[in-house]
Amino acid sequence: MARNPHPPVREWLDAERAGHAEEADRRFRAVAAALPRLEPSAGFADAVMARAGLALPRPDLWASWWIRGAIATAMLSVGALAVSLPAAAWFDALLASVQRVAWGVGQLSAGASAWVGGVLALWAGLAQAAAAVGRLMAGPGPLMLLALNFAVAVAAFCALRRLMPLQEN
């Protein structure tokens, strides 16, 4: 394999091969600084602008006078209808709205109550299972096994702490 004839590049590669990270970084920065800065061609910028012109924005619905006129006419019609309604019709509509809101709130509270009941039943079952496991673990045999497990874990942790500095160097 032929060696690189450029001394800065050769020095950078030699530092990389030798494992001198700081020296290699410094030499790479020198090599990168010596590289010429390439500008894109003028045709590239024109091509990008032409390509961006293909994605035309969607037309705004509010820009059309026909849409504005249709909406204004609909609003005027609703306003005229509202003025022509008698007070009893307004009261009936308001009462029906209040009844529907009250029915919805009642349904929501019934659903929330059922959900809370289900969650509490689940937690009660988990609490009973935890109490049963706790009673089983309170004996001398399981406690000895837990203590042995803890001692093994502490010994493994201490051994790893001693080995880590040796592996880092």
N, C-alpha and C positions, 0 to 999 in steps of 0.2 A: 504494500500500500504506500503510495507516494505521500510524503509529508507536505503540509501546507506551506507554500512559499512566503506567505505573509507573516512577518514576525509577531504582530499583536495577536493574530488569531492562533498562531502556534503556542504562544505563551499562555493564552487563555485555556486552550485545550490541555496543555501540559499541567496547568494548575488543577483543572477538573479531574484529570486522571490521577494526580497525586493525592487528591482528597482534601486540598486546601480550599475550603468553601469561601472564606472571606477574600482570599487572593483571587480566586476564580471569579467571584462577583465583581471585584474591582476591575479586573482585566476585561470582563464581558462588557461592563459599562463603557470602557474605553473603546472597545470594538464597535459597540452599538452607536456611540457618539460619532465615530468616523464614517458611518454609513450615510450615503446621500439620501436626502429626503425626496421621495417621489411624489409628484402631484398627479392627480387624475387628469386625463385628457379632457379637452373642452367638449368633445363629443359625449363623454360619459355623463356630464352634468345635464346636457340637453336630453339624453336618453332617459335619465331619471325623471326630469320634469315632464317629458312627454308621457311617460308611464304613469306618473301621478295624475295627469290630466284625464286618464281613462276612468278613474274612480270619481264620477261626478256626484255631488251631494244630492240627496233626495229632495224633491221639491217640497217647499213649505206649504202645508194645507191652508194656513191663514193668509197666504199671499194672494189667493184667488178671491176676487170680489164676489163670485157666485157663492162660495162657501160662506163668506161673511154675511151675505144677504140672506141665505137660507137660515143661518143661525139666528140672525136678528129677527126674522119673520117668525121663527118658532118661539122665541122668547116673548115677542109681542102677543102671539096667540095665547100662550100660557098666561100671560099677565091679564089679557082681556077675559079669559075664562075665569081666572081667580077673582076678578072684580065682580063678575056677573053671578057668582055663586052666592046663595043666601047664607046667613049666619048659621043656620041649623046644619047645613052640609059641612061647613068648616068645623063645627063642634063634633059632628059624627066622625069626621076624618081624624080629628085630634084624639078622640076617645079610642078609635080603632088602633091608632098608632101606639097609644099608651098601653092598651091591652096587649098588643103584640110584644112590646118591650118587656112588660111584666111577665108574659109567658116565656120569653127567651131567658130572662134572668132566673126564673124558676127552673127551667130545664138545665141551665148552666149550674145552678147550685145543687141540683139533684145529681148531675154527673160528677161534680167535684166531690160530693159526699161519698159517692160510690168509689171513686178513685182513692180517696183518703182511707176508706175502709179496707180496700184491697192492699194498699201499701202497709197499713198497720197489721193486717193479718200476715203478710209476708215477713215483716220484722218480728212479729211474735214467734213465728216458726223458727226464724234464725236465732232468736234469743234462746229458745228451748234447746236447739241443737248445740249452741255454744255452752249452755249450762251442762248438758250431758257430757260434752267433751271435757269440760272443766272438772267434772266429778271423776271422770276416768283418769285424768292427768294428775289428780291430787294424790294418788297412791305412791308408795316409795319406789316401785320399779320404774315407772315412767319418769319420775323426777331424777332418778339416777341416770337414765338414758339421756335426758335433756342436759344434765350437768356434764356428762361425758362428751356429748356433741359440742357443747360450749367450749370445753377444754381443747378439743381437737381444732375447733375454729380459731381459738386464740393462738395455739401453737402454729397453725398454718399461717396466720397473719404475721406472727413474729418471724417465721422463716422467710416469708416473702419480703419483709422489710430488710432483712439481712442480705438477701440475694439481689434485690433491685440495684443498690449502688454498684455491685460487681458487674451487673449486666449493662449498666449505663456507661461504664468506662470501657 
